[in-house]
């Protein structure tokens, strides 16, 4: 089991590069427990229809939509199953997030993203901040926890180092009928981080990242928590934003590309 304490070199790496690999956030037993909860969401044993979508967007022809969701996203699972909030993934990721970006960080939202076998649909290059309204304090960090082995060909994360230190790139919808947001970037700008079940990667809200589609017969289940200052969570809610609306470019810099 990982310690809840990060080293100075780990914190420095995150601040400089915009991401940080942390091994064994969860034990093997805990991974199995989270997999069961995950399957309860995917099978609708825990009802999530109002918070569930396919990040791949609609098919070109709506009458020929895929029978299997290609990139299943379920937002705010802890709202639907509150016991998650007191369990190890949330507690440990919160403790580490505070060490990375400050003791005032609180949980803003969580989500599940699943890539079913042989769906082979990439999650496009993007910066998470493009989805969020512009805020005076841009500190934000996500913890991407693998519940299955995550490799290049089933959808591990790729990051572009130091991209969080640069302006947000212009973003746009990636597919007709919705879909994830996309910006212009290529794999040669960054690198893949392959990880084992129970390990995780933290990344800054401004860090460019993406993942290939799942072209294998393996599962690729990920559980994500996101943290930012409590004052900025209140700012979001006061402005009517809680991460459950449509997937549109909301950050003003990402809309215009005007970063002067």
N, C-alpha and C positions, 0 to 999 in steps of 0.2 A: 504494500500500500504506500502510495506517495505521502510525503510529508505535506502539511498545510503551510509550510514555510518555503518561500522562494529565496534563492541566493541573490546576492547583489549582481552577479554576472548574468543571471537569468533576466532580472529586471532591466538591466542595461541593454541586453540583446533585444528585448521586446521594444523598448523605447527607440532603439536605433533602427531596427528592421521592420517593426510593425506586426510581428507575430512571434509566438513562442510555443514550442512543443513541450508538453508535460506528460511524462510516462506514468501509467497506472493510476489515474485518478480514481478508478473503481477497481475493486477486486473481481475475480472471476465469478464469484457467487453473486455479487452485486450486479454485474453485467447480465447474468441470467435473469435476475429479478426485473431489471429494466426492460429486457427483451419481452418479458411477459406483459408488462404494462403497455409497451409499444404495440404488441399484437392486439391487445384489447382496444386500442385506438384505431388501428388499421381495419379491424373487423367490425368496428362500430359497436362493440360491446360497451365501450364508453362513447356515447353519442357525441360526434364532433362536426356534424354536417355544416353548421354555420361558420366553422373556423377552418374548413378543409378545402383545398384547391390543388390543381395540378399546375406546378410552376412552368410546365412546358407550354401552357396555353391551350387553346382549342385547336383541333385539327384544321387543316386548310378547308376541308369540306366537313361541316358540322355533322352531316349524316354518316360520316365515316370515322367518327371519333374512336380512338383506341379503346379496346375493352379494358385494358389495364392502365391505370394512371402511371405516367412515366416518371414524374417527380412529385410524389405526394408530399404536400406541406400541410401540417396541422399547427395552427397558431395557438399560443397560450394554453398548452395542455394543462398547466397547473390551475387554470381557472375552472377547467372541467373536472379535474381530479386533484383537489387541494393537498392531499397528503404528500404529493411530490415536493412541496415547498420545504418540508422538514427532513427530506431524505438526503443521502450523501451527495448526490450529484449537485444539487442546488447549494447545499451548505459549503462544500469544498470549493466549487467554482467561484462562489461569492467571496470566500476568504482569500483566494488567490487573486481575484480581480481587484480587490481593495489594495493588495500589495503592489499591483501593477500601476494603478491609476489614482489611488487615493481612498482614504477611509470613508469618504462621503458617498461612495458608490453603493447603489441599491439595485435590486432586480427590476429591470424595466419590462422585459417579456421573455418568454421561452418559446421554443417551437420544435417540432419533429420534421425531419426531411428524409424521406425514404426513396431510394432508387431500386425498383424491382429488377430482378434478373432479366437480361437481354432487352431492356428497354432502350438502352444506347442513346440517351438524350442528354447532352451536356447542360450543366448550369452555367450560363454565360458569364464572362468577365464582368465584374461590377464592384462597386464600393457600397457597403451597407448604408452609408450616410446618404446616398442618393435617394433612398426610400423615405428618409426621415425629414421632417420639417427643419428648417435652418434654426440653429440654437446658439445662444451666446457662448456656451461652454461645450466644446466638441469632444470632450473626453467620453469615450464609449468603448467597451470591449466585449467581444463575444467569445464564448467557450464552446468549441465544436467537439463533442464527445463521440467517439466511434463505438458502436455496439457490435460491429462486425469488423473483420480485417478490412482496412481501407487501402486499396492499391490504385495505381494509375488507371487501370482498365475497368474498375468498378466504381470509381468516383471519389478518390481521395482529393484533398484540397491542394490547390496550387496557389502560391502567393508571389506577388511582386515586391521584393524587399524595398523598404524606404518609401513606398508609394504613399504612405500615410502622412509623409512630410511635405507632399506636393499638393497643389490644388486638385479638387475633385474634377474628374473628367466628365464631359457631357455624356448623359445617359439617354436611352430611349427604350420603349418596349421591344422585346425580342421576338414576339410572335403576334399574329393576328388573333384577336379575341383575348388579348391579355398576355400572360406569360411573364417570366422574370425580366427585370431590367438588364440592359446590356450597354457596355461601353467598348470602345476600340482598344484591344490589347491582344497579345499573342503569347503563346507558351514560352517562347525564347526569352521573354522579358523576366520570367520568374522561374520557380522550381516547385516540384511536387514534394509533399510531405506524406509519405506512406506511414500508417500507424496501425497498431494492434488494438483489438477490442479492449475498452476500458481506458485507453490513453486519449489525449485530447490536444487540441491546438487552440491557443488564445490568439485572437487577431483584433487589431484596432478597427474602429468604425470607418476609418479612411483607407484601410489597406485593400488594394486590389486583389481579388481572388476569384477562382473558378474551379470547376471540376468537370472531368470528362463524363460521358454517359457510361452507364453500366452495361458493358458488352459481354459480361461473364454470367455464369450460372450462380454466382454468389449473391447473397444479400448485401445491401449497403445501407444500414440504418444509422442515422445520426441524431443526437439529441443536443440541442443548442440552448444555452442560456445567454442573456445579454444584460449588461450592467452599465449604468451611467449615474452621475450625481443625482441625489434625490431631488435637488432643486430643479434639475432639468426634466425629470419625470413629471414634476408638478407643472412645469412650463408646458410640456407637451399636452397634458390632460386639459389644462386651462385653455389651450388652443384647439381642443377637440380631436387630438391625435392619440390613438392607443394601439397602433400596429395591427388593427383588424380591418382596415378599409381596403380599397382597391390598391393594386400594385401599380402606382404611378410615380413619376419623378416628382418628388415634393421639395427636395432641397433646391434652393434658388440658384446656387452655383452650378449644380448638375444640369439644371434646365437650360441655362443660357450659355454656359461655357465662358462667361465673362468673369475672370478671376482677378481683375485689376484692383 
